[in-house]
Amino acid sequence: MTAETRPRLYREVFAVPGMTRSVLLMFVARLPVTAMGLTLTLHVVNGLHRGYVAAGLVATSTTVGTMVGAPAVGRALDRHGLRPVVAVCATVATAYWIGVPWLPYEALLVAAFPAGALVIPVSSLSRQVITALVPEDRRRTAFSVDAVAMETSFIVGPAVGIYLATQFSSRLALTVIGAVVAVTAVLLYAQNPPLRGKKEAAAPAPGGPRTWLDGRMTATLLISMGVLFVLGGTELALVAVLRAGGETAWTGVAVAILALGSIVGGVVHGALPRSLPQSALMALLSLLVIPAGLVSGPWWLLGLALVPMQLVCAPTLAAIAESVSRLAPPHARGMAMGLQDSATRLGGALSSPAIGFVMDRTSPGWGFAASGAGGLLLVAAAGVCAGGARLRTRRPAADRPPTDLPTTEPSIGMDR
C-alpha cells in the first residue's frame, strides 16, 4: 500500500454520510462511562468514608449488572430500535448518577446492580452504527477509528473525573457525569443513527441464537474476554510495581504512555489493507506483556517496556469488533455485541482477583507474566472452539456424495 493510499482509507471512511458525526457523539458519550469507576471509588472512600473493599463491592455490583444486562439490552435494540432503549437506559442512568451523591452506602450498593444492567451501551451502539454505515471492505479502518476514539476517551474521561472529585468534590463530579449522560442521550435520541444497513433492514430474521452463536462466535467472545483479562491484569501489575518502587505518583503518566501506544497502533492498523487474525493479535498481546516483569528500573523504563504490547491493543479490539460484525446476522447484531460487552466485563472482573492472587504470593513483577499466561490460555480455548466449528463445517460436505461426476460416458470429441 502506497503512502498516498493510507490516508485515503481514512478519508473514505469519514466521507461516509453520518460517520464523522457519529464518531464525535460516541466519543463524548464514552467520557462519562470511562470516568464512572474511579469517580465512584473516590466518592465511596472519601465522601462516604468507607474503605476500598466497600468501593470494590459497589464496582463489582455494577460490573455484574452490566454483564447480565448487556445481552438483554442488545436484544431490545434488535427488537425495538435505538430510541426506546436509549430513553429507558438514559432515564435510569441519569437518575442514578445524579442521585448517587445523596445515597447512603447500603442504598448505593443495592442500586448499583440495576444501574449497571441498564447502562447506555455506548460501545455496542458505536460498533452497530459503524457496521450499518460503512461498507464491509472499509470496516477495518472504521473499527480502528472507533478503537482509537475509545482509547482517547480513557485518557480524557478519568482525568476529568479525578480532577473534579479532588479539586472540588465527588458530589460535583458524579452530578456532572449524570448531566453529561443525559445530554448525550438526548443527542443520541435526536440523531437516531441506523443500527442496520438499508438492505439489512428489510432482511428476514430467521432462527434464534443457535444459528449464529457457534464455535466461531464463541472463539471471538473468548478472545474478547482475554483482551480485558490481559489489560486489567497489566494495569494492576503496573500499579503494584510502581507502588513497590515508591513511584506511585507517576502512575497516571505511565498509563497515558500506554494509551498513546495503543492509539498509534490503532492508527497504523486502520491504514493496512490486511490484518493479522484476531487470535494472532491476541497471542502477541499476551506474549509481549510477559517481558515487562523483568524490568526493575524506573517508571519510564517500565512504561517503555509495555509500549510494544500496547501497540497491539487497539488493533486487537478492532479485529474483534470486525469479527463480531461479520459473524452476527443483522437481526441479532445487538445481542451479539451485548455478549461481546459481557465477555469483556467478565475478563476484566476475573483479572483482578487472579493477578492479585499471584502477586500476593510472589512479587508484583509476576503479575505481568500471569496476565500474559491467562491471555494465552484463553487464546488456546478460542482455538479449540474455532477448530471444532471448522470440523463441523467440513464434515457434512465430506459426507455428501460427489455431484460433479459425469453420469454418462463422455463422447470422444469431448475427451480432451
C-alpha positions in Angstrom: 0.0 0.0 0.0 1.4 3.4 -1.0 1.8 6.3 1.3 -1.0 8.1 -0.6 -3.4 5.2 -0.2 -3.1 5.0 3.6 -4.7 8.4 4.4 -7.2 7.8 1.5 -8.7 4.9 3.6 -9.5 7.3 6.4 -10.8 9.9 4.1 -13.2 7.4 2.5 -14.4 6.3 6.0 -15.1 9.8 7.2 -16.7 10.7 3.9 -19.5 8.1 4.6 -22.6 10.2 5.5 -23.2 10.4 9.2 -19.8 8.7 10.1 -18.0 11.8 11.4 -21.0 13.0 13.5 -21.4 9.5 15.0 -17.7 9.2 15.9 -17.8 12.5 17.7 -21.0 11.8 19.5 -19.9 8.4 20.6 -16.6 9.8 21.9 -18.4 12.3 24.1 -20.9 9.6 25.2 -18.0 7.4 26.3 -16.4 10.1 28.5 -18.8 9.7 31.5 -18.6 5.9 31.1 -14.8 6.0 31.4 -14.9 8.3 34.4 -17.6 6.4 36.4 -15.4 3.8 38.1 -12.6 5.9 39.6 -15.0 8.8 40.5 -17.4 6.4 42.3 -14.5 4.8 44.1 -13.3 8.2 45.3 -16.8 9.1 46.4 -17.2 5.9 48.5 -13.7 6.2 50.1 -13.6 10.0 50.6 -17.2 11.1 50.5 -18.8 8.2 52.4 -15.7 7.4 54.4 -15.7 3.7 53.6 -12.7 1.6 52.6 -11.5 0.3 49.3 -13.2 -3.1 49.9 -16.6 -1.3 50.2 -15.8 0.6 47.0 -14.8 -2.6 45.3 -18.2 -4.2 46.2 -20.0 -1.3 44.5 -17.8 -1.7 41.4 -18.4 -5.5 41.4 -22.2 -5.0 41.7 -22.1 -2.6 38.8 -20.0 -4.9 36.7 -22.1 -7.9 37.3 -25.2 -5.9 36.4 -23.6 -4.9 33.1 -22.6 -8.5 32.4 -26.1 -9.7 32.9 -27.9 -6.8 31.3 -25.8 -6.2 28.2 -27.2 -9.1 26.1 -30.8 -8.2 27.1 -30.3 -4.6 26.2 -28.7 -5.6 22.9 -31.7 -7.9 22.2 -34.0 -5.0 23.0 -32.1 -2.9 20.4 -32.6 -5.6 17.8 -36.4 -5.7 18.5 -37.3 -2.2 19.3 -34.6 0.0 17.8 -32.4 2.7 19.3 -34.8 5.3 20.6 -36.9 3.3 23.1 -33.8 1.6 24.5 -31.8 4.8 24.9 -34.9 6.5 26.5 -35.2 3.8 29.2 -31.5 3.4 29.9 -30.8 7.2 29.9 -33.7 7.8 32.4 -32.3 5.1 34.8 -28.7 6.2 34.4 -29.3 9.9 34.8 -31.5 9.4 37.9 -28.8 7.0 39.3 -25.8 9.3 38.8 -27.5 12.4 39.9 -28.9 10.6 43.0 -25.7 8.8 44.0 -24.2 11.7 45.9 -27.2 11.7 48.3 -27.5 7.9 48.8 -26.2 6.1 51.9 -23.7 3.3 51.2 -26.2 0.5 51.6 -28.7 2.0 49.1 -25.8 2.7 46.7 -24.7 -1.0 46.9 -28.3 -2.1 46.1 -28.8 0.4 43.3 -25.5 -0.3 41.6 -26.7 -3.6 40.1 -29.8 -2.3 38.1 -27.8 0.8 37.2 -25.1 -1.4 35.7 -27.7 -3.6 33.9 -29.3 -0.6 32.2 -26.3 1.5 31.4 -26.4 3.0 27.9 -24.4 0.5 25.7 -22.3 3.2 24.0 -19.6 0.9 22.7 -22.1 -1.6 21.4 -24.1 1.2 19.7 -20.9 2.6 18.2 -20.0 -0.7 16.6 -23.5 -1.3 15.3 -23.7 2.1 13.7 -20.3 1.6 12.0 -21.5 -1.8 10.7 -24.6 -0.2 9.3 -22.9 2.8 7.8 -19.6 1.6 6.5 -19.1 -0.9 3.6 -17.5 -4.2 4.7 -14.2 -3.6 2.8 -13.7 -0.4 4.9 -14.8 -1.6 8.3 -11.3 -2.4 9.4 -10.4 1.2 9.1 -13.7 2.3 10.7 -13.3 0.0 13.7 -9.7 1.2 14.1 -11.1 4.7 14.3 -13.6 3.6 17.0 -10.8 1.8 19.0 -8.6 5.0 18.8 -11.6 7.1 20.0 -12.2 4.7 22.8 -8.6 4.8 23.9 -8.6 8.6 23.8 -11.8 8.7 25.9 -10.0 6.6 28.5 -7.3 9.3 28.8 -9.7 12.2 29.0 -12.6 10.9 31.0 -10.9 9.5 34.1 -8.6 12.6 34.3 -11.6 15.0 34.2 -13.5 12.9 36.8 -10.5 12.7 39.2 -9.8 16.5 38.8 -13.4 17.4 39.7 -13.5 14.9 42.6 -10.2 16.0 44.1 -10.3 19.7 43.4 -14.0 20.3 44.1 -16.0 17.3 45.4 -17.0 13.8 44.4 -20.7 15.0 44.6 -20.0 17.6 41.9 -18.1 15.0 39.8 -21.0 12.5 40.0 -23.6 15.1 39.2 -21.6 16.2 36.1 -21.4 12.6 35.0 -25.2 12.3 35.3 -25.7 15.6 33.3 -23.4 14.5 30.5 -25.2 11.2 30.3 -28.5 13.0 29.9 -27.2 15.4 27.3 -25.6 12.7 25.2 -28.7 10.5 25.5 -30.8 13.4 24.1 -28.4 13.8 21.2 -28.4 10.1 20.5 -32.2 10.1 20.6 -32.4 13.1 18.2 -29.8 11.8 15.8 -31.1 8.2 15.9 -28.2 6.7 13.9 -29.0 3.5 12.0 -28.3 0.1 13.5 -28.8 -1.8 10.3 -27.9 -1.0 6.7 -30.7 -0.2 4.2 -30.6 -3.7 2.7 -30.3 -5.3 6.1 -33.3 -3.6 7.5 -35.5 -5.4 5.0 -33.9 -8.8 5.6 -35.9 -11.5 7.4 -35.0 -12.6 10.9 -34.7 -16.4 10.7 -33.8 -18.7 13.6 -32.6 -18.0 17.1 -29.2 -17.6 18.7 -28.3 -21.2 17.8 -28.0 -20.2 14.1 -25.1 -17.8 14.8 -23.8 -18.5 18.4 -21.5 -21.2 17.1 -17.9 -22.1 17.7 -16.5 -19.2 15.7 -18.6 -16.7 17.7 -17.7 -18.4 20.9 -14.0 -18.2 20.0 -14.4 -14.4 19.3 -16.1 -13.9 22.7 -13.2 -15.8 24.4 -10.7 -13.6 22.7 -12.7 -10.6 23.8 -12.6 -11.8 27.3 -8.8 -12.4 27.0 -8.1 -8.9 25.9 -9.6 -7.4 29.1 -8.0 -10.0 31.2 -4.6 -9.1 29.9 -5.2 -5.3 30.0 -6.8 -5.4 33.5 -4.0 -7.6 34.9 -1.3 -5.4 33.3 -2.8 -2.3 34.8 -3.0 -3.9 38.2 0.6 -5.2 38.0 1.8 -1.7 36.8 0.3 -0.1 39.8 1.7 -2.7 42.2 5.3 -2.4 40.7 5.2 1.4 40.9 3.9 1.3 44.4 6.7 -1.1 45.4 9.3 1.2 43.9 7.8 4.3 45.6 6.8 5.8 42.3 3.0 5.8 42.6 2.8 9.5 41.7 3.9 8.6 38.1 1.1 6.0 37.6 -1.1 8.4 35.6 1.8 9.4 33.3 2.7 5.7 32.7 -0.9 4.8 31.9 -1.1 7.7 29.5 2.0 6.4 27.7 0.3 3.0 27.3 -2.8 4.6 25.9 -0.8 6.7 23.4 0.9 3.5 22.3 -2.4 1.8 21.7 -3.6 4.9 19.7 -0.6 4.7 17.4 -1.1 1.0 16.9 -4.8 1.6 16.0 -4.0 4.3 13.5 -1.5 2.1 11.7 -3.8 -0.9 11.8 -6.6 1.1 10.2 -4.3 2.0 7.3 -3.3 -1.6 6.5 -5.1 -3.5 3.6 -4.9 -6.7 5.6 -4.8 -7.6 9.3 -3.5 -10.5 11.3 -6.2 -12.8 12.6 -7.7 -11.8 15.9 -6.2 -14.9 17.5 -2.7 -13.9 16.4 -3.1 -10.4 17.6 -4.4 -11.7 20.9 -1.4 -14.1 21.2 1.0 -11.2 20.5 -0.7 -9.0 23.1 -0.3 -11.8 25.7 3.3 -12.6 24.8 4.5 -9.0 24.7 3.4 -8.2 28.2 5.4 -11.0 29.8 8.9 -9.5 29.5 7.8 -6.4 31.4 8.1 -8.4 34.6 11.9 -8.4 34.0 12.2 -4.6 34.2 13.3 -3.4 37.6 14.2 0.2 36.5 12.3 3.5 36.9 8.7 4.1 35.9 9.5 5.4 32.4 11.5 2.3 31.6 8.6 0.1 32.6 6.3 2.2 30.6 8.5 1.9 27.5 8.7 -1.9 28.1 4.9 -2.1 27.8 4.6 0.0 24.7 5.1 -3.0 22.3 2.2 -4.7 23.9 0.0 -1.6 23.7 0.8 -1.2 20.0 -1.3 -4.4 19.5 -4.1 -3.4 21.9 -6.3 -1.2 19.6 -5.7 -3.5 16.6 -6.9 -6.5 18.6 -10.1 -4.6 19.8 -10.7 -3.5 16.2 -10.3 -7.1 14.8 -12.7 -8.5 17.4 -15.3 -5.9 16.5 -14.8 -6.7 12.8 -15.3 -10.4 13.5 -18.5 -9.9 15.5 -19.9 -7.7 12.9 -19.2 -10.3 10.2 -20.4 -13.4 12.2 -23.6 -11.9 13.7 -26.7 -11.7 11.4 -28.2 -8.2 11.2 -31.3 -9.1 13.2 -29.2 -10.3 16.1 -26.3 -7.9 16.0 -27.3 -6.0 19.1 -27.5 -9.2 21.2 -24.1 -10.4 19.8 -22.4 -7.2 20.6 -24.0 -7.2 24.0 -22.5 -10.6 24.6 -19.2 -9.1 23.5 -19.5 -6.4 26.1 -20.4 -9.1 28.7 -17.3 -11.1 27.8 -15.0 -8.1 28.1 -16.5 -7.2 31.5 -16.0 -10.8 32.6 -12.4 -10.8 31.5 -11.7 -7.6 33.5 -13.6 -8.9 36.5 -11.5 -12.2 36.6 -8.2 -10.5 36.1 -8.2 -8.5 39.4 -8.5 -11.5 41.8 -6.4 -13.8 39.7 -3.5 -11.4 39.2 -3.8 -10.2 42.7 -3.5 -13.8 44.0 -0.3 -14.3 42.0 1.3 -11.1 43.2 0.4 -11.7 46.8 2.3 -15.0 46.7 5.2 -13.9 44.6 6.1 -10.4 43.6 4.5 -7.6 41.6 6.6 -8.3 38.5 5.0 -11.7 38.2 1.6 -10.0 37.6 2.7 -9.3 34.0 3.6 -12.9 33.4 0.3 -14.1 34.9 -1.6 -11.7 32.7 0.1 -12.9 29.6 -0.3 -16.6 30.6 -4.0 -16.1 31.2 -4.4 -14.4 27.8 -2.6 -17.3 26.1 -4.9 -19.9 27.8 -7.9 -18.0 26.5 -6.4 -17.9 23.0 -5.9 -21.7 23.2 -9.5 -22.2 24.3 -10.6 -19.9 21.4 -8.6 -22.0 19.0 -10.3 -25.2 20.2 -13.7 -23.6 19.6 -12.8 -22.3 16.2 -11.2 -25.6 15.2 -14.3 -27.5 16.3 -16.5 -25.2 14.2 -14.4 -25.8 11.1 -14.5 -29.5 11.6 -18.3 -29.4 11.9 -18.5 -27.3 8.7 -16.3 -29.6 6.7 -17.7 -32.9 7.8 -21.2 -32.6 6.2 -19.5 -31.6 3.0 -17.2 -34.6 3.1 -20.1 -36.9 3.9 -22.2 -35.8 0.9 -21.8 -37.9 -2.3 -20.0 -36.1 -5.1 -22.3 -34.4 -7.5 -19.8 -33.2 -10.1 -19.0 -36.6 -11.7 -20.4 -37.3 -15.1 -23.4 -39.7 -15.2 -22.7 -40.8 -18.8 -19.5 -41.7 -20.7 -18.1 -38.6 -22.4 -18.0 -38.5 -26.2 -14.7 -38.8 -27.9 -14.8 -35.2 -29.1 -15.2 -34.1 -25.5 -12.4 -36.2 -24.1 -9.5 -33.8 -24.3 
